[in-house]
Amino acid sequence: MQIFLVGVGCMLEKIVVITGPTAAGKTGLGVRLAQQFGGEVVSADSMQVYRGLNVGTAKPSALEMDGVPHHMIDVAEPGEAYSVARYVAEARDCADDILRRGKLPILVGGTGLYIDSLLAGRDFAAKSEEGDERAAECRPYRDALAERYEREGAETLWRELQEVDPETAERLHPNDKKRVLRALEVYQLTGQTMTAHNAATRRVPPRYEAVKIALTARERGDLYRRVDKRVDAMLDAGLYAEVADLLQSGLPPACTAMQAIGYKEMARAVAGEISLEEAAALIKQESRRYAKRQLSWLRRDETVRWIEWDGEPDFAEAVRVSTEFCRDAGIMDR
């Protein structure tokens, strides 16, 4: 099933997005809609990309997948610094392959930046911390700039940025090493200022036409209770042992994967800095805060269609409403 929408000067392929805050029931709805429309799931979770991070990321089990193919899970080693640029490149390939095979990509997850960047067709000037060929080409530029920053000082490179890109320099403090170097790197690589590069990126036409469906609770307290319940389930499923094993394998506590909610708090418990009870309380607190941030991100998008449940998710009703949304957008049952 390949679906097209006539856009302004282009033909956009349609995909479905199931998003929402943590513990809202995204996985369950995504699987059911994939079964309804003959689709496959593409994960949009910035931590489920890591192998070995299973319990604390609520990675779906084979039982939960219920025979539906899932993509963009376990695609990186836990010691890697996985970037949004890499996600866009790899998830785009997955979605395009699903479409070529006549099926419907269903993007499921709560990492808003990943979802928005993929849908927008956003391309990124390669960063030197990325592990692909483009990044390797950029590394000498970044290394040389970093060496100059240390040798000549922050003020010197900031003034150099001020000469070529005064608008960006005005927004940055000279001691903001990462952003100053990145702006200079973009200028050296593209001949454009960071401002011009970002503006050009925004002008890129979207890659997909998305039916965006967000699932959440009508009452915030119901969502938070589900968040707490999920954390308790993670503890029962062996989150402590999972984190201990990752650290025992030599994974640095400061790496990106170990900064995920649930892992950084439990790492402190493994190290004996806090008790298991204190770690659990912190995980619940940070998870609730994250859910609130996710909701704030999503509420800004007027194209999102919301499904709000009372008490617990009603998946039968969610599938019915989602199916109506999809049919209205031209996506028909198989």
Phi and psi restraints in degrees (value plus and minus 20) as a CYANA .aco file:
   2 GLN   PHI    -133.0   -93.0
   2 GLN   PSI     105.1   145.1
   3 ILE   PHI    -138.5   -98.5
   3 ILE   PSI     113.8   153.8
   4 PHE   PHI    -143.5  -103.5
   4 PHE   PSI     128.5   168.5
   5 LEU   PHI    -145.5  -105.5
   5 LEU   PSI     112.1   152.1
   6 VAL   PHI     -96.5   -56.5
   6 VAL   PSI      96.3   136.3
   7 GLY   PHI    -124.6   -84.6
   7 GLY   PSI    -183.7  -143.7
   8 VAL   PHI    -102.2   -62.2
   8 VAL   PSI      77.2   117.2
   9 GLY   PHI      57.2    97.2
   9 GLY   PSI      -6.5    33.5
  10 CYS   PHI    -176.1  -136.1
  10 CYS   PSI     145.5   185.5
  11 MET   PHI    -131.9   -91.9
  11 MET   PSI      97.4   137.4
  12 LEU   PHI    -123.7   -83.7
  12 LEU   PSI     111.3   151.3
  13 GLU   PHI    -101.9   -61.9
  13 GLU   PSI     120.4   160.4
  14 LYS   PHI    -112.3   -72.3
  14 LYS   PSI     122.9   162.9
  15 ILE   PHI    -155.6  -115.6
  15 ILE   PSI     145.4   185.4
  16 VAL   PHI    -130.2   -90.2
  16 VAL   PSI     119.2   159.2
  17 VAL   PHI    -136.8   -96.8
  17 VAL   PSI     106.8   146.8
  18 ILE   PHI    -133.4   -93.4
  18 ILE   PSI      93.3   133.3
  19 THR   PHI    -155.2  -115.2
  19 THR   PSI    -191.6  -151.6
  20 GLY   PHI     119.1   159.1
  20 GLY   PSI     156.5   196.5
  21 PRO   PHI     -91.5   -51.5
  21 PRO   PSI     147.5   187.5
  22 THR   PHI     -79.0   -39.0
  22 THR   PSI     123.4   163.4
  23 ALA   PHI      50.8    90.8
  23 ALA   PSI      -3.7    36.3
  24 ALA   PHI    -106.0   -66.0
  24 ALA   PSI     -30.8     9.2
  25 GLY   PHI      81.6   121.6
  25 GLY   PSI       2.3    42.3
  26 LYS   PHI     -81.8   -41.8
  26 LYS   PSI     -63.8   -23.8
  27 THR   PHI     -80.4   -40.4
  27 THR   PSI     -66.0   -26.0
  28 GLY   PHI     -81.9   -41.9
  28 GLY   PSI     -64.0   -24.0
  29 LEU   PHI     -89.8   -49.8
  29 LEU   PSI     -59.6   -19.6
  30 GLY   PHI     -80.3   -40.3
  30 GLY   PSI     -63.2   -23.2
  31 VAL   PHI     -84.6   -44.6
  31 VAL   PSI     -64.6   -24.6
  32 ARG   PHI     -83.9   -43.9
  32 ARG   PSI     -59.3   -19.3
  33 LEU   PHI     -90.9   -50.9
  33 LEU   PSI     -54.7   -14.7
  34 ALA   PHI     -81.6   -41.6
  34 ALA   PSI     -60.6   -20.6
  35 GLN   PHI     -87.3   -47.3
  35 GLN   PSI     -55.8   -15.8
  36 GLN   PHI     -87.5   -47.5
  36 GLN   PSI     -60.5   -20.5
  37 PHE   PHI    -129.7   -89.7
  37 PHE   PSI     -11.7    28.3
  38 GLY   PHI      45.5    85.5
  38 GLY   PSI      28.9    68.9
  39 GLY   PHI    -133.6   -93.6
  39 GLY   PSI     158.7   198.7
  40 GLU   PHI    -152.6  -112.6
  40 GLU   PSI     126.7   166.7
  41 VAL   PHI    -109.8   -69.8
  41 VAL   PSI     114.3   154.3
  42 VAL   PHI    -134.0   -94.0
  42 VAL   PSI      94.2   134.2
  43 SER   PHI     -88.9   -48.9
  43 SER   PSI     120.9   160.9
  44 ALA   PHI    -145.0  -105.0
  44 ALA   PSI      38.3    78.3
  45 ASP   PHI    -145.8  -105.8
  45 ASP   PSI     100.7   140.7
  46 SER   PHI     -89.4   -49.4
  46 SER   PSI     -33.1     6.9
  47 MET   PHI    -128.3   -88.3
  47 MET   PSI     -41.1    -1.1
  48 GLN   PHI     -92.6   -52.6
  48 GLN   PSI     -28.2    11.8
  49 VAL   PHI     -88.3   -48.3
  49 VAL   PSI     -40.8    -0.8
  50 TYR   PHI    -108.5   -68.5
  50 TYR   PSI     110.3   150.3
  51 ARG   PHI     -88.1   -48.1
  51 ARG   PSI     121.2   161.2
  52 GLY   PHI      68.9   108.9
  52 GLY   PSI     -34.6     5.4
  53 LEU   PHI    -118.5   -78.5
  53 LEU   PSI      66.8   106.8
  54 ASN   PHI    -127.8   -87.8
  54 ASN   PSI     -76.0   -36.0
  55 VAL   PHI     -87.2   -47.2
  55 VAL   PSI     -70.9   -30.9
  56 GLY   PHI     -92.1   -52.1
  56 GLY   PSI     -34.9     5.1
  57 THR   PHI    -120.2   -80.2
  57 THR   PSI     -18.2    21.8
  58 ALA   PHI      34.3    74.3
  58 ALA   PSI      20.5    60.5
  59 LYS   PHI     -82.2   -42.2
  59 LYS   PSI     111.5   151.5
  60 PRO   PHI     -84.9   -44.9
  60 PRO   PSI     119.3   159.3
  61 SER   PHI    -102.7   -62.7
  61 SER   PSI     149.9   189.9
  62 ALA   PHI     -79.9   -39.9
  62 ALA   PSI     -56.2   -16.2
  63 LEU   PHI     -83.8   -43.8
  63 LEU   PSI     -63.9   -23.9
  64 GLU   PHI     -88.6   -48.6
  64 GLU   PSI     -53.2   -13.2
  65 MET   PHI     -87.6   -47.6
  65 MET   PSI     -47.6    -7.6
  66 ASP   PHI      32.9    72.9
  66 ASP   PSI      21.2    61.2
  67 GLY   PHI      64.6   104.6
  67 GLY   PSI     -24.0    16.0
  68 VAL   PHI    -104.9   -64.9
  68 VAL   PSI     104.9   144.9
  69 PRO   PHI     -80.3   -40.3
  69 PRO   PSI     115.4   155.4
  70 HIS   PHI    -139.3   -99.3
  70 HIS   PSI     117.7   157.7
  71 HIS   PHI    -141.9  -101.9
  71 HIS   PSI     143.0   183.0
  72 MET   PHI      45.6    85.6
  72 MET   PSI      12.3    52.3
  73 ILE   PHI    -140.6  -100.6
  73 ILE   PSI     116.5   156.5
  74 ASP   PHI      40.3    80.3
  74 ASP   PSI      27.1    67.1
  75 VAL   PHI    -126.4   -86.4
  75 VAL   PSI     -19.7    20.3
  76 ALA   PHI    -161.7  -121.7
  76 ALA   PSI     130.7   170.7
  77 GLU   PHI     -95.9   -55.9
  77 GLU   PSI     127.9   167.9
  78 PRO   PHI     -83.3   -43.3
  78 PRO   PSI     -39.3     0.7
  79 GLY   PHI    -104.8   -64.8
  79 GLY   PSI     -26.6    13.4
  80 GLU   PHI    -100.0   -60.0
  80 GLU   PSI     131.3   171.3
  81 ALA   PHI    -116.2   -76.2
  81 ALA   PSI      72.5   112.5
  82 TYR   PHI     -98.2   -58.2
  82 TYR   PSI     113.9   153.9
  83 SER   PHI    -132.6   -92.6
  83 SER   PSI     141.5   181.5
  84 VAL   PHI     -84.2   -44.2
  84 VAL   PSI     -53.3   -13.3
  85 ALA   PHI     -83.1   -43.1
  85 ALA   PSI     -62.8   -22.8
  86 ARG   PHI     -87.2   -47.2
  86 ARG   PSI     -59.6   -19.6
  87 TYR   PHI     -80.4   -40.4
  87 TYR   PSI     -66.8   -26.8
  88 VAL   PHI     -79.3   -39.3
  88 VAL   PSI     -64.5   -24.5
  89 ALA   PHI     -83.0   -43.0
  89 ALA   PSI     -65.0   -25.0
  90 GLU   PHI     -96.9   -56.9
  90 GLU   PSI     -60.4   -20.4
  91 ALA   PHI     -88.7   -48.7
  91 ALA   PSI     -54.6   -14.6
  92 ARG   PHI     -81.3   -41.3
  92 ARG   PSI     -63.5   -23.5
  93 ASP   PHI     -82.7   -42.7
  93 ASP   PSI     -60.3   -20.3
  94 CYS   PHI     -82.7   -42.7
  94 CYS   PSI     -69.3   -29.3
  95 ALA   PHI     -82.3   -42.3
  95 ALA   PSI     -62.6   -22.6
  96 ASP   PHI     -86.3   -46.3
  96 ASP   PSI     -57.0   -17.0
  97 ASP   PHI     -85.9   -45.9
  97 ASP   PSI     -60.8   -20.8
  98 ILE   PHI     -80.8   -40.8
  98 ILE   PSI     -64.0   -24.0
  99 LEU   PHI     -84.2   -44.2
  99 LEU   PSI     -60.7   -20.7
 100 ARG   PHI     -82.4   -42.4
 100 ARG   PSI     -49.9    -9.9
 101 ARG   PHI    -106.3   -66.3
 101 ARG   PSI     -11.3    28.7
 102 GLY   PHI      58.8    98.8
 102 GLY   PSI       1.8    41.8
 103 LYS   PHI    -137.0   -97.0
 103 LYS   PSI     152.6   192.6
 104 LEU   PHI    -125.2   -85.2
 104 LEU   PSI     101.1   141.1
 105 PRO   PHI     -93.6   -53.6
 105 PRO   PSI     111.9   151.9
 106 ILE   PHI    -140.2  -100.2
 106 ILE   PSI      88.0   128.0
 107 LEU   PHI    -103.4   -63.4
 107 LEU   PSI      98.9   138.9
 108 VAL   PHI    -145.3  -105.3
 108 VAL   PSI     100.8   140.8
 109 GLY   PHI     142.8   182.8
 109 GLY   PSI     154.6   194.6
 110 GLY   PHI    -137.0   -97.0
 110 GLY   PSI     -10.6    29.4
 111 THR   PHI    -107.9   -67.9
 111 THR   PSI      75.1   115.1
 112 GLY   PHI     -78.6   -38.6
 112 GLY   PSI     -58.9   -18.9
 113 LEU   PHI     -84.0   -44.0
 113 LEU   PSI     -59.9   -19.9
 114 TYR   PHI     -83.0   -43.0
 114 TYR   PSI     -66.4   -26.4
 115 ILE   PHI     -83.2   -43.2
 115 ILE   PSI     -71.0   -31.0
 116 ASP   PHI     -82.0   -42.0
 116 ASP   PSI     -60.4   -20.4
 117 SER   PHI     -88.1   -48.1
 117 SER   PSI     -59.8   -19.8
 118 LEU   PHI     -85.9   -45.9
 118 LEU   PSI     -66.7   -26.7
 119 LEU   PHI     -84.1   -44.1
 119 LEU   PSI     -55.2   -15.2
 120 ALA   PHI     -95.8   -55.8
 120 ALA   PSI     -30.0    10.0
 121 GLY   PHI      47.6    87.6
 121 GLY   PSI       8.9    48.9
 122 ARG   PHI     -90.9   -50.9
 122 ARG   PSI     112.0   152.0
 123 ASP   PHI    -127.6   -87.6
 123 ASP   PSI     128.7   168.7
 124 PHE   PHI    -141.1  -101.1
 124 PHE   PSI     115.1   155.1
 125 ALA   PHI     -80.1   -40.1
 125 ALA   PSI     107.7   147.7
 126 ALA   PHI     -79.7   -39.7
 126 ALA   PSI     120.1   160.1
 127 LYS   PHI    -123.3   -83.3
 127 LYS   PSI     127.7   167.7
 128 SER   PHI     -87.7   -47.7
 128 SER   PSI     -37.0     3.0
 129 GLU   PHI    -103.1   -63.1
 129 GLU   PSI     -26.9    13.1
 130 GLU   PHI     -99.8   -59.8
 130 GLU   PSI     131.2   171.2
 131 GLY   PHI    -118.2   -78.2
 131 GLY   PSI       4.3    44.3
 132 ASP   PHI    -125.5   -85.5
 132 ASP   PSI    -199.6  -159.6
 133 GLU   PHI     -85.1   -45.1
 133 GLU   PSI     -59.8   -19.8
 134 ARG   PHI     -81.8   -41.8
 134 ARG   PSI     -60.2   -20.2
 135 ALA   PHI     -86.0   -46.0
 135 ALA   PSI     -57.1   -17.1
 136 ALA   PHI     -82.0   -42.0
 136 ALA   PSI     -56.2   -16.2
 137 GLU   PHI     -86.4   -46.4
 137 GLU   PSI     -51.2   -11.2
 138 CYS   PHI    -102.0   -62.0
 138 CYS   PSI     -41.6    -1.6
 139 ARG   PHI     -75.2   -35.2
 139 ARG   PSI     -62.8   -22.8
 140 PRO   PHI     -78.5   -38.5
 140 PRO   PSI     -56.7   -16.7
 141 TYR   PHI     -83.6   -43.6
 141 TYR   PSI     -69.5   -29.5
 142 ARG   PHI     -84.6   -44.6
 142 ARG   PSI     -62.0   -22.0
 143 ASP   PHI     -83.4   -43.4
 143 ASP   PSI     -61.4   -21.4
 144 ALA   PHI     -86.0   -46.0
 144 ALA   PSI     -61.5   -21.5
 145 LEU   PHI     -84.9   -44.9
 145 LEU   PSI     -61.4   -21.4
 146 ALA   PHI     -83.9   -43.9
 146 ALA   PSI     -59.6   -19.6
 147 GLU   PHI     -85.5   -45.5
 147 GLU   PSI     -60.3   -20.3
 148 ARG   PHI     -85.9   -45.9
 148 ARG   PSI     -58.7   -18.7
 149 TYR   PHI     -78.1   -38.1
 149 TYR   PSI     -63.1   -23.1
 150 GLU   PHI     -92.6   -52.6
 150 GLU   PSI     -55.9   -15.9
 151 ARG   PHI    -101.4   -61.4
 151 ARG   PSI     -62.3   -22.3
 152 GLU   PHI    -119.3   -79.3
 152 GLU   PSI     -38.3     1.7
 153 GLY   PHI      80.4   120.4
 153 GLY   PSI     138.0   178.0
 154 ALA   PHI     -83.1   -43.1
 154 ALA   PSI     -61.9   -21.9
 155 GLU   PHI     -82.4   -42.4
 155 GLU   PSI     -57.1   -17.1
 156 THR   PHI     -84.2   -44.2
 156 THR   PSI     -67.3   -27.3
 157 LEU   PHI     -91.9   -51.9
 157 LEU   PSI     -52.5   -12.5
 158 TRP   PHI     -84.1   -44.1
 158 TRP   PSI     -60.6   -20.6
 159 ARG   PHI     -86.9   -46.9
 159 ARG   PSI     -54.0   -14.0
 160 GLU   PHI     -83.8   -43.8
 160 GLU   PSI     -61.5   -21.5
 161 LEU   PHI     -84.5   -44.5
 161 LEU   PSI     -58.4   -18.4
 162 GLN   PHI     -80.3   -40.3
 162 GLN   PSI     -53.3   -13.3
 163 GLU   PHI     -91.1   -51.1
 163 GLU   PSI     -59.8   -19.8
 164 VAL   PHI    -115.4   -75.4
 164 VAL   PSI     -45.1    -5.1
 165 ASP   PHI    -166.9  -126.9
 165 ASP   PSI      50.7    90.7
 166 PRO   PHI     -80.4   -40.4
 166 PRO   PSI     -51.4   -11.4
 167 GLU   PHI     -85.4   -45.4
 167 GLU   PSI     -63.7   -23.7
 168 THR   PHI     -89.6   -49.6
 168 THR   PSI     -62.7   -22.7
 169 ALA   PHI     -78.0   -38.0
 169 ALA   PSI     -56.8   -16.8
 170 GLU   PHI     -82.6   -42.6
 170 GLU   PSI     -50.4   -10.4
 171 ARG   PHI    -104.2   -64.2
 171 ARG   PSI     -33.8     6.2
 172 LEU   PHI    -131.1   -91.1
 172 LEU   PSI     124.6   164.6
 173 HIS   PHI    -101.7   -61.7
 173 HIS   PSI     122.5   162.5
 174 PRO   PHI     -73.8   -33.8
 174 PRO   PSI     -48.2    -8.2
 175 ASN   PHI    -104.5   -64.5
 175 ASN   PSI     -20.0    20.0
 176 ASP   PHI    -101.2   -61.2
 176 ASP   PSI      55.0    95.0
 177 LYS   PHI     -75.1   -35.1
 177 LYS   PSI     -69.7   -29.7
 178 LYS   PHI     -77.7   -37.7
 178 LYS   PSI     -67.7   -27.7
 179 ARG   PHI     -96.6   -56.6
 179 ARG   PSI     -54.1   -14.1
 180 VAL   PHI     -83.1   -43.1
 180 VAL   PSI     -66.5   -26.5
 181 LEU   PHI     -86.4   -46.4
 181 LEU   PSI     -58.0   -18.0
 182 ARG   PHI     -84.4   -44.4
 182 ARG   PSI     -61.5   -21.5
 183 ALA   PHI     -84.6   -44.6
 183 ALA   PSI     -61.2   -21.2
 184 LEU   PHI     -87.2   -47.2
 184 LEU   PSI     -57.9   -17.9
 185 GLU   PHI     -82.9   -42.9
 185 GLU   PSI     -64.8   -24.8
 186 VAL   PHI     -81.0   -41.0
 186 VAL   PSI     -61.3   -21.3
 187 TYR   PHI     -83.7   -43.7
 187 TYR   PSI     -63.6   -23.6
 188 GLN   PHI     -86.1   -46.1
 188 GLN   PSI     -56.4   -16.4
 189 LEU   PHI    -100.2   -60.2
 189 LEU   PSI     -56.5   -16.5
 190 THR   PHI    -132.9   -92.9
 190 THR   PSI     -36.2     3.8
 191 GLY   PHI      55.4    95.4
 191 GLY   PSI     -12.9    27.1
 192 GLN   PHI    -132.9   -92.9
 192 GLN   PSI     130.9   170.9
 193 THR   PHI     -90.8   -50.8
 193 THR   PSI     142.5   182.5
 194 MET   PHI     -79.9   -39.9
 194 MET   PSI     -58.5   -18.5
 195 THR   PHI     -81.2   -41.2
 195 THR   PSI     -66.8   -26.8
 196 ALA   PHI     -86.8   -46.8
 196 ALA   PSI     -59.7   -19.7
 197 HIS   PHI     -82.2   -42.2
 197 HIS   PSI     -64.8   -24.8
 198 ASN   PHI     -86.1   -46.1
 198 ASN   PSI     -58.7   -18.7
 199 ALA   PHI     -84.7   -44.7
 199 ALA   PSI     -61.2   -21.2
 200 ALA   PHI     -84.7   -44.7
 200 ALA   PSI     -58.2   -18.2
 201 THR   PHI     -82.6   -42.6
 201 THR   PSI     -61.0   -21.0
 202 ARG   PHI     -87.5   -47.5
 202 ARG   PSI     -44.4    -4.4
 203 ARG   PHI    -101.6   -61.6
 203 ARG   PSI     -30.4     9.6
 204 VAL   PHI     -82.7   -42.7
 204 VAL   PSI     109.0   149.0
 205 PRO   PHI     -85.4   -45.4
 205 PRO   PSI     130.7   170.7
 206 PRO   PHI     -80.8   -40.8
 206 PRO   PSI     130.6   170.6
 207 ARG   PHI    -105.5   -65.5
 207 ARG   PSI     -55.1   -15.1
 208 TYR   PHI    -150.7  -110.7
 208 TYR   PSI     135.1   175.1
 209 GLU   PHI    -118.8   -78.8
 209 GLU   PSI      98.3   138.3
 210 ALA   PHI    -131.0   -91.0
 210 ALA   PSI     117.0   157.0
 211 VAL   PHI    -112.9   -72.9
 211 VAL   PSI      86.3   126.3
 212 LYS   PHI    -119.9   -79.9
 212 LYS   PSI      99.0   139.0
 213 ILE   PHI    -139.9   -99.9
 213 ILE   PSI     105.9   145.9
 214 ALA   PHI    -132.6   -92.6
 214 ALA   PSI     113.4   153.4
 215 LEU   PHI    -130.9   -90.9
 215 LEU   PSI     110.7   150.7
 216 THR   PHI    -178.1  -138.1
 216 THR   PSI    -199.8  -159.8
 217 ALA   PHI    -112.4   -72.4
 217 ALA   PSI     126.7   166.7
 218 ARG   PHI     -87.1   -47.1
 218 ARG   PSI     -60.1   -20.1
 219 GLU   PHI    -123.4   -83.4
 219 GLU   PSI     109.0   149.0
 220 ARG   PHI     -78.6   -38.6
 220 ARG   PSI     -55.0   -15.0
 221 GLY   PHI     -81.9   -41.9
 221 GLY   PSI     -55.5   -15.5
 222 ASP   PHI     -84.6   -44.6
 222 ASP   PSI     -60.2   -20.2
 223 LEU   PHI     -84.4   -44.4
 223 LEU   PSI     -64.9   -24.9
 224 TYR   PHI     -84.2   -44.2
 224 TYR   PSI     -54.5   -14.5
 225 ARG   PHI     -85.8   -45.8
 225 ARG   PSI     -57.0   -17.0
 226 ARG   PHI     -87.6   -47.6
 226 ARG   PSI     -56.8   -16.8
 227 VAL   PHI     -80.5   -40.5
 227 VAL   PSI     -68.6   -28.6
 228 ASP   PHI     -82.8   -42.8
 228 ASP   PSI     -60.4   -20.4
 229 LYS   PHI     -83.8   -43.8
 229 LYS   PSI     -58.8   -18.8
 230 ARG   PHI     -84.8   -44.8
 230 ARG   PSI     -61.7   -21.7
 231 VAL   PHI     -82.2   -42.2
 231 VAL   PSI     -63.1   -23.1
 232 ASP   PHI     -78.8   -38.8
 232 ASP   PSI     -60.5   -20.5
 233 ALA   PHI     -85.5   -45.5
 233 ALA   PSI     -56.9   -16.9
 234 MET   PHI     -84.5   -44.5
 234 MET   PSI     -60.9   -20.9
 235 LEU   PHI     -83.6   -43.6
 235 LEU   PSI     -63.2   -23.2
 236 ASP   PHI     -85.2   -45.2
 236 ASP   PSI     -49.6    -9.6
 237 ALA   PHI    -103.6   -63.6
 237 ALA   PSI     -23.4    16.6
 238 GLY   PHI      83.8   123.8
 238 GLY   PSI      14.3    54.3
 239 LEU   PHI     -80.2   -40.2
 239 LEU   PSI     -60.8   -20.8
 240 TYR   PHI     -78.8   -38.8
 240 TYR   PSI     -68.1   -28.1
 241 ALA   PHI     -84.4   -44.4
 241 ALA   PSI     -58.1   -18.1
 242 GLU   PHI     -81.7   -41.7
 242 GLU   PSI     -66.4   -26.4
 243 VAL   PHI     -86.3   -46.3
 243 VAL   PSI     -61.5   -21.5
 244 ALA   PHI     -81.1   -41.1
 244 ALA   PSI     -61.6   -21.6
 245 ASP   PHI     -85.9   -45.9
 245 ASP   PSI     -59.9   -19.9
 246 LEU   PHI     -83.4   -43.4
 246 LEU   PSI     -63.8   -23.8
 247 LEU   PHI     -87.9   -47.9
 247 LEU   PSI     -58.4   -18.4
 248 GLN   PHI     -84.2   -44.2
 248 GLN   PSI     -49.7    -9.7
 249 SER   PHI     -93.5   -53.5
 249 SER   PSI     -27.8    12.2
 250 GLY   PHI      83.5   123.5
 250 GLY   PSI     -14.4    25.6
 251 LEU   PHI     -86.4   -46.4
 251 LEU   PSI     104.3   144.3
 252 PRO   PHI     -85.6   -45.6
 252 PRO   PSI     115.0   155.0
 253 PRO   PHI     -79.8   -39.8
 253 PRO   PSI     -42.7    -2.7
 254 ALA   PHI    -110.6   -70.6
 254 ALA   PSI     -20.9    19.1
 255 CYS   PHI     -90.4   -50.4
 255 CYS   PSI     143.9   183.9
 256 THR   PHI     -77.7   -37.7
 256 THR   PSI     -65.2   -25.2
 257 ALA   PHI     -80.5   -40.5
 257 ALA   PSI     -57.4   -17.4
 258 MET   PHI     -98.9   -58.9
 258 MET   PSI     -21.2    18.8
 259 GLN   PHI    -111.0   -71.0
 259 GLN   PSI     -22.3    17.7
 260 ALA   PHI     -85.1   -45.1
 260 ALA   PSI     128.9   168.9
 261 ILE   PHI     -79.4   -39.4
 261 ILE   PSI     112.2   152.2
 262 GLY   PHI      82.6   122.6
 262 GLY   PSI     -57.3   -17.3
 263 TYR   PHI    -107.3   -67.3
 263 TYR   PSI     -65.3   -25.3
 264 LYS   PHI     -87.1   -47.1
 264 LYS   PSI     -55.7   -15.7
 265 GLU   PHI     -91.6   -51.6
 265 GLU   PSI     -62.3   -22.3
 266 MET   PHI     -90.7   -50.7
 266 MET   PSI     -48.9    -8.9
 267 ALA   PHI     -82.0   -42.0
 267 ALA   PSI     -55.2   -15.2
 268 ARG   PHI     -87.2   -47.2
 268 ARG   PSI     -56.0   -16.0
 269 ALA   PHI     -88.4   -48.4
 269 ALA   PSI     -61.4   -21.4
 270 VAL   PHI     -81.5   -41.5
 270 VAL   PSI     -57.0   -17.0
 271 ALA   PHI     -97.3   -57.3
 271 ALA   PSI     -26.3    13.7
 272 GLY   PHI      62.7   102.7
 272 GLY   PSI      -8.2    31.8
 273 GLU   PHI     -96.7   -56.7
 273 GLU   PSI     -53.9   -13.9
 274 ILE   PHI    -157.4  -117.4
 274 ILE   PSI     144.9   184.9
 275 SER   PHI    -100.2   -60.2
 275 SER   PSI     146.4   186.4
 276 LEU   PHI     -82.6   -42.6
 276 LEU   PSI     -57.3   -17.3
 277 GLU   PHI     -85.3   -45.3
 277 GLU   PSI     -61.4   -21.4
 278 GLU   PHI     -85.8   -45.8
 278 GLU   PSI     -59.3   -19.3
 279 ALA   PHI     -83.0   -43.0
 279 ALA   PSI     -63.6   -23.6
 280 ALA   PHI     -81.0   -41.0
 280 ALA   PSI     -62.4   -22.4
 281 ALA   PHI     -84.4   -44.4
 281 ALA   PSI     -59.4   -19.4
 282 LEU   PHI     -86.9   -46.9
 282 LEU   PSI     -59.9   -19.9
 283 ILE   PHI     -82.8   -42.8
 283 ILE   PSI     -63.3   -23.3
 284 LYS   PHI     -83.3   -43.3
 284 LYS   PSI     -63.6   -23.6
 285 GLN   PHI     -81.9   -41.9
 285 GLN   PSI     -67.3   -27.3
 286 GLU   PHI     -88.8   -48.8
 286 GLU   PSI     -53.5   -13.5
 287 SER   PHI     -87.0   -47.0
 287 SER   PSI     -59.8   -19.8
 288 ARG   PHI     -85.7   -45.7
 288 ARG   PSI     -60.0   -20.0
 289 ARG   PHI     -84.7   -44.7
 289 ARG   PSI     -58.5   -18.5
 290 TYR   PHI     -85.4   -45.4
 290 TYR   PSI     -62.3   -22.3
 291 ALA   PHI     -79.1   -39.1
 291 ALA   PSI     -60.4   -20.4
 292 LYS   PHI     -83.9   -43.9
 292 LYS   PSI     -61.3   -21.3
 293 ARG   PHI     -86.1   -46.1
 293 ARG   PSI     -58.8   -18.8
 294 GLN   PHI     -81.7   -41.7
 294 GLN   PSI     -62.7   -22.7
 295 LEU   PHI     -83.6   -43.6
 295 LEU   PSI     -61.4   -21.4
 296 SER   PHI     -81.7   -41.7
 296 SER   PSI     -61.6   -21.6
 297 TRP   PHI     -81.2   -41.2
 297 TRP   PSI     -67.3   -27.3
 298 LEU   PHI     -90.1   -50.1
 298 LEU   PSI     -55.4   -15.4
 299 ARG   PHI     -84.1   -44.1
 299 ARG   PSI     -38.9     1.1
 300 ARG   PHI     -95.4   -55.4
 300 ARG   PSI     -38.5     1.5
 301 ASP   PHI    -115.2   -75.2
 301 ASP   PSI      88.3   128.3
 302 GLU   PHI     -93.8   -53.8
 302 GLU   PSI     -31.0     9.0
 303 THR   PHI    -106.4   -66.4
 303 THR   PSI     -28.7    11.3
 304 VAL   PHI     -93.1   -53.1
 304 VAL   PSI     115.7   155.7
 305 ARG   PHI    -123.9   -83.9
 305 ARG   PSI     104.2   144.2
 306 TRP   PHI    -117.5   -77.5
 306 TRP   PSI     121.3   161.3
 307 ILE   PHI    -142.1  -102.1
 307 ILE   PSI      95.2   135.2
 308 GLU   PHI    -130.6   -90.6
 308 GLU   PSI     109.1   149.1
 309 TRP   PHI    -128.5   -88.5
 309 TRP   PSI     138.4   178.4
 310 ASP   PHI    -126.4   -86.4
 310 ASP   PSI     105.2   145.2
 311 GLY   PHI      55.3    95.3
 311 GLY   PSI     -99.5   -59.5
 312 GLU   PHI    -149.8  -109.8
 312 GLU   PSI     134.7   174.7
 313 PRO   PHI     -80.6   -40.6
 313 PRO   PSI     116.9   156.9
 314 ASP   PHI    -126.2   -86.2
 314 ASP   PSI      74.0   114.0
 315 PHE   PHI     -88.5   -48.5
 315 PHE   PSI     -53.3   -13.3
 316 ALA   PHI     -81.0   -41.0
 316 ALA   PSI     -64.5   -24.5
 317 GLU   PHI     -89.0   -49.0
 317 GLU   PSI     -58.0   -18.0
 318 ALA   PHI     -84.0   -44.0
 318 ALA   PSI     -59.5   -19.5
 319 VAL   PHI     -85.5   -45.5
 319 VAL   PSI     -60.9   -20.9
 320 ARG   PHI     -81.4   -41.4
 320 ARG   PSI     -68.2   -28.2
 321 VAL   PHI     -87.1   -47.1
 321 VAL   PSI     -62.8   -22.8
 322 SER   PHI     -82.1   -42.1
 322 SER   PSI     -58.7   -18.7
 323 THR   PHI     -82.2   -42.2
 323 THR   PSI     -59.6   -19.6
 324 GLU   PHI     -82.8   -42.8
 324 GLU   PSI     -63.8   -23.8
 325 PHE   PHI     -77.9   -37.9
 325 PHE   PSI     -65.3   -25.3
 326 CYS   PHI     -87.5   -47.5
 326 CYS   PSI     -60.6   -20.6
 327 ARG   PHI     -85.4   -45.4
 327 ARG   PSI     -58.5   -18.5
 328 ASP   PHI     -80.7   -40.7
 328 ASP   PSI     -50.0   -10.0
 329 ALA   PHI    -110.1   -70.1
 329 ALA   PSI     -18.3    21.7
 330 GLY   PHI      75.1   115.1
 330 GLY   PSI     -10.7    29.3
 331 ILE   PHI    -117.0   -77.0
 331 ILE   PSI      96.2   136.2
 332 MET   PHI    -126.5   -86.5
 332 MET   PSI     136.9   176.9
 333 ASP   PHI     -80.7   -40.7
 333 ASP   PSI     127.8   167.8
